[in-house]
Amino acid sequence: ANCVRLTRTVGGVVQPVLEDVALEQILQAPTSYGMPILFPYAGRVAGGQFSWRGTTYRAEPSRHGLVRQRSWEVVHRTDSLLACQTTVRSTLDGGFPHHFCAIVNYRLNDAGLNVVVMVINQGAAFPYLFGVHPYFHAPAASVVVVPARQRWVLDNGRIPTDQLTNVSGDDDLRYGRLLFGKTFDEVLTDLVADTAVKPMVTCAITTGAVATHVRFSGRDYPNVCVYAPPGRSAVCVEPYTGAPDAFH
């Protein structure tokens, strides 16, 4: 259920929105391209395990959740909508034991691509963190804008500590930062909404006169991970419902 290709037409020319990668290359590492769905946790889990209501569980894999590496079934398709579903019934001893069904809807309209995800809990209550990990097309001359006033201080394993600090220097993306020579890997928060009435947050990746806008609810997604993979024409702007390693 990973959207691996998205394009737009500008002045009669087809341009990539997501990083333009050959399908053969994607098949070699399918969770490292496109727009992977991250659930029931996003980012890294410290030590690869967490405790919940007195019981310790393994987080396998130790980052970005379970569903991005699972098979999904197409349950509905039209010219403008694709819906996929997967059911997790984990029985691993000591692993994530909770049962749920996840559904992702991709809908194309005049404004772009709208992504809606629904998770149905099919058992006992469990902790979760949701995120999405889009690899946007971004040559070195691209400018990245994220309206965040603070960032989480990360430890040597790139896991947030309990400390926040004001953005500054290259970490201040409020007014745009040139991607050239940068390898971002930060978690930003204290996001500024477009308006107080409808608290949507807009991030942007601009290349020349063309911009890709990423819009989401600042109430539901108060954190954004910004990651620029070295050696690739891509930048990830990842809305999260909480900071990575929120289980701790």
Contacts in CASP RR format, 6 or more apart in sequence:
PFRMAT RR
TARGET T0000
AUTHOR 0000-0000-0000
METHOD contacts of the structure
MODEL  1
ANCVRLTRTVGGVVQPVLEDVALEQILQAPTSYGMPILFPYAGRVAGGQF
SWRGTTYRAEPSRHGLVRQRSWEVVHRTDSLLACQTTVRSTLDGGFPHHF
CAIVNYRLNDAGLNVVVMVINQGAAFPYLFGVHPYFHAPAASVVVVPARQ
RWVLDNGRIPTDQLTNVSGDDDLRYGRLLFGKTFDEVLTDLVADTAVKPM
VTCAITTGAVATHVRFSGRDYPNVCVYAPPGRSAVCVEPYTGAPDAFH
1 37 0 8 1.000
1 67 0 8 1.000
1 72 0 8 1.000
1 84 0 8 1.000
1 86 0 8 1.000
1 104 0 8 1.000
2 30 0 8 1.000
2 31 0 8 1.000
2 33 0 8 1.000
2 34 0 8 1.000
2 35 0 8 1.000
2 36 0 8 1.000
2 37 0 8 1.000
2 68 0 8 1.000
3 18 0 8 1.000
3 34 0 8 1.000
3 35 0 8 1.000
3 106 0 8 1.000
3 113 0 8 1.000
3 115 0 8 1.000
4 18 0 8 1.000
4 21 0 8 1.000
4 23 0 8 1.000
4 26 0 8 1.000
4 30 0 8 1.000
4 33 0 8 1.000
4 34 0 8 1.000
4 35 0 8 1.000
5 16 0 8 1.000
5 18 0 8 1.000
5 20 0 8 1.000
5 34 0 8 1.000
6 16 0 8 1.000
6 17 0 8 1.000
6 18 0 8 1.000
6 35 0 8 1.000
6 113 0 8 1.000
7 14 0 8 1.000
7 15 0 8 1.000
7 16 0 8 1.000
7 17 0 8 1.000
8 14 0 8 1.000
8 15 0 8 1.000
8 17 0 8 1.000
8 112 0 8 1.000
9 15 0 8 1.000
10 210 0 8 1.000
15 137 0 8 1.000
15 210 0 8 1.000
16 137 0 8 1.000
17 113 0 8 1.000
17 136 0 8 1.000
17 137 0 8 1.000
17 212 0 8 1.000
18 33 0 8 1.000
18 34 0 8 1.000
18 35 0 8 1.000
18 134 0 8 1.000
18 135 0 8 1.000
18 136 0 8 1.000
18 137 0 8 1.000
19 33 0 8 1.000
19 34 0 8 1.000
19 135 0 8 1.000
19 136 0 8 1.000
19 137 0 8 1.000
19 138 0 8 1.000
19 232 0 8 1.000
19 233 0 8 1.000
19 234 0 8 1.000
20 137 0 8 1.000
20 233 0 8 1.000
21 33 0 8 1.000
21 34 0 8 1.000
25 33 0 8 1.000
26 33 0 8 1.000
26 34 0 8 1.000
31 64 0 8 1.000
31 68 0 8 1.000
31 69 0 8 1.000
32 135 0 8 1.000
33 135 0 8 1.000
34 134 0 8 1.000
34 135 0 8 1.000
35 115 0 8 1.000
35 132 0 8 1.000
35 133 0 8 1.000
35 134 0 8 1.000
35 135 0 8 1.000
36 64 0 8 1.000
36 68 0 8 1.000
36 132 0 8 1.000
36 133 0 8 1.000
37 67 0 8 1.000
37 68 0 8 1.000
37 102 0 8 1.000
37 104 0 8 1.000
37 117 0 8 1.000
37 131 0 8 1.000
37 132 0 8 1.000
37 133 0 8 1.000
38 64 0 8 1.000
38 65 0 8 1.000
38 67 0 8 1.000
38 68 0 8 1.000
38 129 0 8 1.000
38 130 0 8 1.000
38 131 0 8 1.000
38 132 0 8 1.000
38 133 0 8 1.000
38 238 0 8 1.000
38 240 0 8 1.000
39 65 0 8 1.000
39 66 0 8 1.000
39 67 0 8 1.000
39 102 0 8 1.000
39 117 0 8 1.000
39 119 0 8 1.000
39 128 0 8 1.000
39 129 0 8 1.000
39 130 0 8 1.000
39 131 0 8 1.000
40 65 0 8 1.000
40 66 0 8 1.000
40 67 0 8 1.000
40 96 0 8 1.000
40 98 0 8 1.000
40 100 0 8 1.000
40 126 0 8 1.000
40 127 0 8 1.000
40 128 0 8 1.000
40 129 0 8 1.000
40 130 0 8 1.000
41 59 0 8 1.000
41 63 0 8 1.000
41 64 0 8 1.000
41 65 0 8 1.000
41 128 0 8 1.000
41 129 0 8 1.000
41 246 0 8 1.000
41 247 0 8 1.000
42 64 0 8 1.000
42 65 0 8 1.000
42 129 0 8 1.000
42 130 0 8 1.000
42 131 0 8 1.000
42 133 0 8 1.000
42 225 0 8 1.000
42 238 0 8 1.000
42 240 0 8 1.000
42 241 0 8 1.000
42 242 0 8 1.000
42 244 0 8 1.000
43 63 0 8 1.000
43 64 0 8 1.000
43 129 0 8 1.000
43 225 0 8 1.000
43 240 0 8 1.000
43 244 0 8 1.000
43 245 0 8 1.000
44 62 0 8 1.000
44 63 0 8 1.000
44 157 0 8 1.000
44 158 0 8 1.000
44 159 0 8 1.000
44 244 0 8 1.000
44 245 0 8 1.000
45 59 0 8 1.000
45 62 0 8 1.000
45 63 0 8 1.000
45 245 0 8 1.000
45 247 0 8 1.000
45 248 0 8 1.000
46 159 0 8 1.000
46 245 0 8 1.000
46 248 0 8 1.000
47 59 0 8 1.000
47 62 0 8 1.000
48 58 0 8 1.000
48 59 0 8 1.000
48 60 0 8 1.000
48 62 0 8 1.000
49 56 0 8 1.000
49 57 0 8 1.000
49 58 0 8 1.000
49 59 0 8 1.000
50 56 0 8 1.000
50 57 0 8 1.000
50 59 0 8 1.000
50 127 0 8 1.000
50 247 0 8 1.000
50 248 0 8 1.000
51 57 0 8 1.000
52 126 0 8 1.000
52 127 0 8 1.000
52 247 0 8 1.000
56 94 0 8 1.000
57 94 0 8 1.000
57 95 0 8 1.000
57 96 0 8 1.000
57 97 0 8 1.000
58 92 0 8 1.000
58 94 0 8 1.000
58 95 0 8 1.000
58 96 0 8 1.000
59 65 0 8 1.000
59 95 0 8 1.000
59 96 0 8 1.000
59 247 0 8 1.000
60 92 0 8 1.000
60 95 0 8 1.000
60 96 0 8 1.000
61 69 0 8 1.000
63 244 0 8 1.000
64 133 0 8 1.000
66 88 0 8 1.000
66 90 0 8 1.000
66 96 0 8 1.000
67 86 0 8 1.000
67 88 0 8 1.000
67 102 0 8 1.000
68 133 0 8 1.000
70 86 0 8 1.000
70 88 0 8 1.000
71 86 0 8 1.000
72 84 0 8 1.000
72 85 0 8 1.000
72 86 0 8 1.000
72 104 0 8 1.000
73 84 0 8 1.000
73 85 0 8 1.000
73 86 0 8 1.000
74 82 0 8 1.000
74 83 0 8 1.000
74 84 0 8 1.000
75 83 0 8 1.000
75 84 0 8 1.000
75 85 0 8 1.000
75 103 0 8 1.000
76 82 0 8 1.000
76 83 0 8 1.000
77 83 0 8 1.000
80 107 0 8 1.000
80 108 0 8 1.000
80 109 0 8 1.000
81 105 0 8 1.000
81 106 0 8 1.000
81 107 0 8 1.000
81 108 0 8 1.000
82 105 0 8 1.000
82 106 0 8 1.000
83 103 0 8 1.000
83 104 0 8 1.000
83 105 0 8 1.000
83 106 0 8 1.000
84 103 0 8 1.000
84 104 0 8 1.000
85 101 0 8 1.000
85 102 0 8 1.000
85 103 0 8 1.000
85 104 0 8 1.000
86 101 0 8 1.000
86 102 0 8 1.000
87 99 0 8 1.000
87 100 0 8 1.000
87 101 0 8 1.000
87 102 0 8 1.000
87 122 0 8 1.000
88 96 0 8 1.000
88 98 0 8 1.000
88 99 0 8 1.000
88 100 0 8 1.000
88 101 0 8 1.000
88 102 0 8 1.000
89 99 0 8 1.000
90 96 0 8 1.000
90 97 0 8 1.000
90 98 0 8 1.000
90 99 0 8 1.000
91 97 0 8 1.000
96 126 0 8 1.000
98 121 0 8 1.000
98 123 0 8 1.000
98 124 0 8 1.000
98 126 0 8 1.000
99 121 0 8 1.000
99 122 0 8 1.000
99 123 0 8 1.000
100 119 0 8 1.000
100 120 0 8 1.000
100 121 0 8 1.000
100 122 0 8 1.000
100 123 0 8 1.000
100 126 0 8 1.000
101 119 0 8 1.000
101 120 0 8 1.000
101 122 0 8 1.000
102 117 0 8 1.000
102 118 0 8 1.000
102 119 0 8 1.000
102 120 0 8 1.000
103 117 0 8 1.000
103 118 0 8 1.000
103 119 0 8 1.000
103 120 0 8 1.000
104 115 0 8 1.000
104 116 0 8 1.000
104 117 0 8 1.000
105 114 0 8 1.000
105 115 0 8 1.000
105 116 0 8 1.000
105 117 0 8 1.000
105 118 0 8 1.000
106 113 0 8 1.000
106 114 0 8 1.000
106 115 0 8 1.000
107 113 0 8 1.000
107 114 0 8 1.000
107 115 0 8 1.000
107 116 0 8 1.000
108 114 0 8 1.000
115 132 0 8 1.000
117 130 0 8 1.000
117 132 0 8 1.000
119 128 0 8 1.000
119 130 0 8 1.000
127 246 0 8 1.000
127 247 0 8 1.000
129 240 0 8 1.000
129 241 0 8 1.000
129 242 0 8 1.000
129 244 0 8 1.000
129 246 0 8 1.000
129 247 0 8 1.000
130 240 0 8 1.000
130 241 0 8 1.000
131 221 0 8 1.000
131 238 0 8 1.000
131 239 0 8 1.000
131 240 0 8 1.000
131 241 0 8 1.000
132 238 0 8 1.000
132 239 0 8 1.000
133 236 0 8 1.000
133 238 0 8 1.000
134 214 0 8 1.000
134 236 0 8 1.000
134 237 0 8 1.000
134 238 0 8 1.000
135 229 0 8 1.000
135 232 0 8 1.000
135 234 0 8 1.000
135 235 0 8 1.000
135 236 0 8 1.000
136 205 0 8 1.000
136 212 0 8 1.000
136 214 0 8 1.000
136 234 0 8 1.000
136 235 0 8 1.000
136 236 0 8 1.000
136 237 0 8 1.000
137 205 0 8 1.000
137 207 0 8 1.000
137 212 0 8 1.000
137 233 0 8 1.000
137 234 0 8 1.000
138 144 0 8 1.000
138 179 0 8 1.000
138 205 0 8 1.000
138 207 0 8 1.000
138 228 0 8 1.000
138 233 0 8 1.000
138 234 0 8 1.000
138 235 0 8 1.000
139 179 0 8 1.000
139 207 0 8 1.000
139 233 0 8 1.000
140 179 0 8 1.000
140 180 0 8 1.000
140 181 0 8 1.000
140 233 0 8 1.000
141 178 0 8 1.000
141 179 0 8 1.000
141 180 0 8 1.000
141 207 0 8 1.000
141 208 0 8 1.000
142 178 0 8 1.000
142 179 0 8 1.000
142 205 0 8 1.000
142 206 0 8 1.000
142 207 0 8 1.000
142 235 0 8 1.000
143 176 0 8 1.000
143 177 0 8 1.000
143 178 0 8 1.000
143 179 0 8 1.000
143 204 0 8 1.000
143 205 0 8 1.000
143 206 0 8 1.000
143 207 0 8 1.000
144 173 0 8 1.000
144 176 0 8 1.000
144 177 0 8 1.000
144 179 0 8 1.000
144 184 0 8 1.000
144 203 0 8 1.000
144 204 0 8 1.000
144 205 0 8 1.000
144 226 0 8 1.000
144 235 0 8 1.000
144 237 0 8 1.000
145 173 0 8 1.000
145 174 0 8 1.000
145 175 0 8 1.000
145 176 0 8 1.000
145 177 0 8 1.000
145 203 0 8 1.000
145 204 0 8 1.000
145 205 0 8 1.000
145 206 0 8 1.000
146 173 0 8 1.000
146 174 0 8 1.000
146 188 0 8 1.000
146 191 0 8 1.000
146 203 0 8 1.000
146 224 0 8 1.000
146 226 0 8 1.000
146 237 0 8 1.000
147 173 0 8 1.000
147 174 0 8 1.000
147 191 0 8 1.000
147 192 0 8 1.000
147 201 0 8 1.000
147 202 0 8 1.000
147 203 0 8 1.000
148 167 0 8 1.000
148 173 0 8 1.000
148 174 0 8 1.000
148 188 0 8 1.000
148 189 0 8 1.000
148 190 0 8 1.000
148 191 0 8 1.000
148 192 0 8 1.000
148 224 0 8 1.000
149 166 0 8 1.000
149 167 0 8 1.000
149 174 0 8 1.000
149 190 0 8 1.000
149 191 0 8 1.000
149 192 0 8 1.000
150 164 0 8 1.000
150 165 0 8 1.000
150 166 0 8 1.000
150 167 0 8 1.000
150 188 0 8 1.000
150 189 0 8 1.000
150 190 0 8 1.000
151 164 0 8 1.000
151 165 0 8 1.000
151 166 0 8 1.000
151 167 0 8 1.000
151 171 0 8 1.000
151 186 0 8 1.000
151 187 0 8 1.000
151 188 0 8 1.000
151 189 0 8 1.000
152 160 0 8 1.000
152 161 0 8 1.000
152 163 0 8 1.000
152 164 0 8 1.000
152 186 0 8 1.000
152 187 0 8 1.000
152 188 0 8 1.000
152 189 0 8 1.000
152 223 0 8 1.000
152 243 0 8 1.000
153 160 0 8 1.000
153 161 0 8 1.000
153 163 0 8 1.000
153 164 0 8 1.000
153 165 0 8 1.000
154 160 0 8 1.000
154 161 0 8 1.000
154 186 0 8 1.000
154 187 0 8 1.000
155 161 0 8 1.000
158 185 0 8 1.000
159 244 0 8 1.000
159 245 0 8 1.000
160 187 0 8 1.000
160 243 0 8 1.000
160 244 0 8 1.000
160 245 0 8 1.000
164 189 0 8 1.000
164 190 0 8 1.000
167 173 0 8 1.000
167 174 0 8 1.000
167 188 0 8 1.000
170 177 0 8 1.000
170 182 0 8 1.000
170 184 0 8 1.000
171 186 0 8 1.000
171 188 0 8 1.000
173 188 0 8 1.000
173 226 0 8 1.000
174 192 0 8 1.000
179 228 0 8 1.000
179 235 0 8 1.000
182 228 0 8 1.000
183 228 0 8 1.000
183 229 0 8 1.000
183 230 0 8 1.000
184 226 0 8 1.000
184 227 0 8 1.000
184 228 0 8 1.000
184 235 0 8 1.000
185 226 0 8 1.000
185 227 0 8 1.000
185 228 0 8 1.000
186 225 0 8 1.000
186 226 0 8 1.000
186 227 0 8 1.000
187 223 0 8 1.000
187 224 0 8 1.000
187 225 0 8 1.000
187 226 0 8 1.000
187 240 0 8 1.000
187 243 0 8 1.000
187 244 0 8 1.000
188 223 0 8 1.000
188 224 0 8 1.000
188 225 0 8 1.000
188 226 0 8 1.000
189 222 0 8 1.000
189 223 0 8 1.000
189 224 0 8 1.000
189 243 0 8 1.000
190 222 0 8 1.000
191 201 0 8 1.000
191 218 0 8 1.000
191 222 0 8 1.000
191 224 0 8 1.000
192 201 0 8 1.000
193 199 0 8 1.000
193 200 0 8 1.000
193 201 0 8 1.000
193 218 0 8 1.000
194 200 0 8 1.000
194 201 0 8 1.000
194 202 0 8 1.000
199 217 0 8 1.000
199 218 0 8 1.000
199 219 0 8 1.000
200 215 0 8 1.000
200 216 0 8 1.000
200 217 0 8 1.000
200 218 0 8 1.000
201 215 0 8 1.000
201 216 0 8 1.000
201 217 0 8 1.000
201 218 0 8 1.000
201 221 0 8 1.000
201 224 0 8 1.000
201 239 0 8 1.000
202 213 0 8 1.000
202 214 0 8 1.000
202 215 0 8 1.000
203 213 0 8 1.000
203 214 0 8 1.000
203 215 0 8 1.000
203 224 0 8 1.000
203 237 0 8 1.000
204 211 0 8 1.000
204 212 0 8 1.000
204 213 0 8 1.000
204 214 0 8 1.000
205 211 0 8 1.000
205 212 0 8 1.000
205 214 0 8 1.000
205 235 0 8 1.000
205 237 0 8 1.000
206 212 0 8 1.000
214 237 0 8 1.000
214 239 0 8 1.000
216 239 0 8 1.000
220 241 0 8 1.000
221 239 0 8 1.000
221 240 0 8 1.000
221 241 0 8 1.000
221 242 0 8 1.000
222 241 0 8 1.000
222 242 0 8 1.000
223 239 0 8 1.000
223 240 0 8 1.000
223 241 0 8 1.000
223 242 0 8 1.000
223 243 0 8 1.000
224 237 0 8 1.000
224 238 0 8 1.000
224 239 0 8 1.000
224 240 0 8 1.000
225 236 0 8 1.000
225 238 0 8 1.000
225 240 0 8 1.000
225 244 0 8 1.000
226 235 0 8 1.000
226 236 0 8 1.000
226 237 0 8 1.000
226 238 0 8 1.000
227 235 0 8 1.000
227 236 0 8 1.000
227 238 0 8 1.000
228 234 0 8 1.000
228 235 0 8 1.000
228 236 0 8 1.000
229 236 0 8 1.000
END
